[in-house]
Amino acid sequence: MRTSLSKSSCWRRGEFRKLLTADTATREGIFRKLFATQKYEMLQDRLGEECRKLERENEKLKSEVLRCAQTVRFAPQDARKEELDERRSSGAPMGAWLAELLEGACGWRQSGVRAAAQAG
């Protein structure tokens, strides 16, 4: 910070006037150079790309859960059939509900399956 402030105090009057009258893009460039923010901008870009990548992956997983949900079948007299049909038609979240069904059907007691389903 001290370096940036000492740089700014050494500005000539014309450079400061240029900053005041510059358009937004030029002003951003001047501040970027003055405060050496390139590394933060690169980090922001990298994190933004990682976020978009994770969002795409999440959407793919959600689609896969919904695709798998379409294959679930219950006997006509099973009360869960009505709930499944309602969830399918309303678009209600199915991940945690399906995980509970799987845990019950397979006798699993691991909470990892449910946690993974709730995350999606």
C-alpha positions in Angstrom: 0.0 0.0 0.0 2.8 2.4 0.9 4.4 1.9 -2.5 1.1 2.6 -4.3 0.6 5.8 -2.2 4.1 7.0 -2.9 3.6 6.4 -6.6 0.4 8.4 -6.5 2.0 11.3 -4.7 4.6 11.5 -7.4 2.1 12.0 -10.2 2.4 15.1 -12.2 -0.6 17.4 -12.4 -1.4 16.5 -16.0 -1.5 12.7 -15.1 -4.0 13.4 -12.3 -6.1 15.5 -14.6 -6.1 12.7 -17.2 -7.4 10.3 -14.5 -10.2 12.7 -13.6 -11.3 13.2 -17.2 -10.7 9.6 -18.4 -13.5 7.3 -19.4 -14.2 4.3 -17.2 -12.1 1.8 -19.1 -9.1 4.1 -19.1 -9.6 4.9 -15.4 -9.7 1.2 -14.6 -6.4 0.7 -16.5 -4.8 3.5 -14.6 -5.9 2.1 -11.2 -5.0 -1.4 -12.2 -1.5 -0.3 -12.9 -1.2 2.0 -9.9 -2.4 -0.5 -7.4 -1.0 -3.6 -9.1 -4.3 -5.5 -9.1 -3.5 -7.9 -12.0 -3.0 -10.8 -9.7 -6.4 -10.3 -8.0 -8.1 -9.9 -11.4 -6.4 -13.2 -12.5 -7.6 -14.9 -9.3 -11.1 -13.6 -9.8 -11.1 -14.9 -13.4 -9.8 -18.3 -12.3 -12.4 -18.6 -9.5 -15.2 -17.4 -11.8 -14.2 -20.1 -14.3 -14.1 -22.8 -11.6 -17.5 -21.7 -10.4 -19.0 -21.9 -13.9 -17.4 -25.4 -14.3 -18.9 -26.6 -11.0 -22.3 -25.1 -11.9 -22.2 -27.0 -15.2 -21.2 -30.2 -13.4 -24.0 -29.7 -10.9 -26.6 -29.3 -13.6 -25.4 -32.5 -15.3 -25.7 -34.3 -12.0 -29.1 -32.9 -11.4 -30.2 -34.1 -14.9 -28.8 -37.5 -14.2 -30.7 -37.8 -10.9 -33.9 -36.8 -12.8 -33.2 -39.3 -15.5 -32.7 -42.0 -12.9 -35.8 -40.9 -11.1 -37.8 -41.7 -14.3 -36.8 -45.3 -14.0 -38.1 -45.7 -10.4 -41.3 -47.8 -10.3 -43.6 -48.8 -7.5 -46.4 -51.2 -7.3 -49.8 -49.5 -8.0 -50.9 -49.9 -4.3 -47.7 -48.5 -2.9 -48.3 -45.0 -1.3 -44.8 -43.8 -2.5 -46.0 -44.1 -6.1 -48.4 -41.2 -5.7 -45.6 -39.1 -4.0 -43.2 -40.0 -6.8 -45.8 -39.0 -9.5 -46.4 -35.7 -7.7 -42.7 -34.9 -7.4 -42.2 -35.7 -11.1 -45.1 -33.5 -12.3 -44.2 -30.6 -10.0 -40.4 -30.6 -10.5 -39.8 -30.9 -6.7 -36.3 -31.8 -5.6 -35.8 -35.5 -5.8 -32.2 -36.1 -4.7 -32.7 -36.4 -1.0 -36.0 -38.3 -1.3 -34.5 -40.8 -3.7 -31.5 -41.3 -1.4 -33.8 -42.1 1.5 -35.6 -44.6 -0.7 -32.3 -46.2 -1.7 -31.1 -46.3 1.9 -34.3 -48.0 3.0 -34.4 -50.5 0.1 -30.8 -51.5 0.4 -30.5 -51.3 4.1 -27.7 -48.7 3.9 -27.0 -46.7 7.0 -24.4 -44.4 5.5 -25.3 -40.8 5.5 -22.9 -40.1 2.7 -25.4 -41.1 0.1 -28.0 -38.7 1.5 -25.4 -35.9 1.9 -24.4 -36.3 -1.8 -28.0 -36.3 -2.9 -28.8 -33.2 -0.9 -25.8 -31.3 -2.3 -27.3 -31.9 -5.9 
